Amino acid sequence: NGLEKDPLAETQVSQGITTVVLGADGESPWPIGEFLHKIRQAPAALNIAVLVGHATLRRRVMGNDYRRAARLEEIAQMEKLVEQAMREGAIGLSSGLEYEVGSYSTTEELIALARVAARFGGFYMTHIRDEADRSFEALREAIAIGEQARISVQISHIKLGTVGVWGKSAEAVRLIEEARRRGVDITADCYPYDAWHSTITVLVPNKRYEDPASAERALADVGGAANITITECAAHKDYEFRTLEEIAKSKGVSPVELFIQIVKDGGASVIGKSMIDSDIRTFYRQQWVMVASDGGVGMRHPRAAGTFPKVLGRYVRVEHWLSLPEAIRKMTSLPAARLRLADRGSIRSGMKADLVLFNPTTVIDRSTFSDPQKLSEGIEKVFVNGELVWDAGKAIGARPGSVLSR
């Protein structure tokens, strides 16, 4: 929770964000009630809601023995923890099935936990099991969880992240539209960048990280080593903000050899430039896809500071991908409806005054991959719960944010 160190959340508030959802991708604070109590005692500049993380539950119940399917009695224990979290104020369940802890779970385990969240009016938000060559299989799993658990589903940061699935966004849309016609309440969010930010090991879904053939395939899938940039590497600080291709050349080794060595040395966080604009455009043009940053305080990806102004300045004003009213809907009333925030997301009498005043002719992102924390321009004023928190390019210092729960 970067808000503990930076409760003013300038990279978020400066782009017009008034509410953040913590606990995405399967990782959340625990216990939820204790965490929310601390937030209420020391509020941030913006509102906070929290999901309970599937991986967090797995570790609580299974400890370090999580590299397997959970037993029935372990699933039963996790179900009790979901109930506890929902009673303490969580708004739903999240999963990160491409990541280490969650990747070993079965669909049946997820359905069981999602059913508990559904009983309390929660929704299921998922970083699906594969965002690359097996994206469609992973989407089908998310849909099946929604159908069988009778729970609303949110696909986090929908994308097609390898060469083999580039240009197939229409197929993904058809899959989701078919589910929606069957009555599955499924929506998605998307960030406006052609590059993701994650751990280096997600490049190798078969987990054979030190196998040269697997590493070679992984780099080919994202278009080559030039498309992978190291953002954080504890063992090799000199690698940061350089591409695998660049580092490999300087070391006189192959990118595959470098990849394997980095994994052996403890891994790294990376940016992978592996999506294409036409797919991003197709997703944003769906009425059920909203704008979200998948970012956080201090994150070394420009989406953390630039997502919303980029959509308004580039995709609305310059590229005309979306109309201004539709873009605003994707940033306000649509996500508020998914989060079941009945008193937020629209401007009308009786609603909470989370308001943004911006200039549609000047609003633009300024964050880049080399300067990911650079603040956006054109967001003039931001109000949270009726109190001014951002004015003329500066944080006011006010911290009127609320905890938002069911």
Secondary structure, DSSP 8 states (H G I E B T S, - for coil): -GGGT-TT-HHHHTTT--EEEESGGG---SSHHHHHHHHHHS--SSEEEE-EEHHHHHHHHHTT--SS---HHHHHHHHHHHHHHHHHT--EEEEETTSHHHHT--HHHHHHHHHHHHHTT-EEEEE-S-SSTTHHHHHHHHHHHHHHHT--EEETT----SGGGTT-HHHHHHHHHHHHHTT--EEEEE-S-SEEEEEGGGG-TT--TT-HHHHHHHHHHTT-GGGEEEEE-TT-GGGTTSBHHHHHHHHTS-HHHHHHHHHHTT--EEEEE---HHHHHHHHTSTTEEE-----TT-SSTHHHHHHHHIIIIIIIIS-SS-HHHHHHHHTHHHHHHTT-TTSSS-STTS---EEEE-TTT-B----SSSTT---BSEEEEEETTEEEEETTEE-------B---
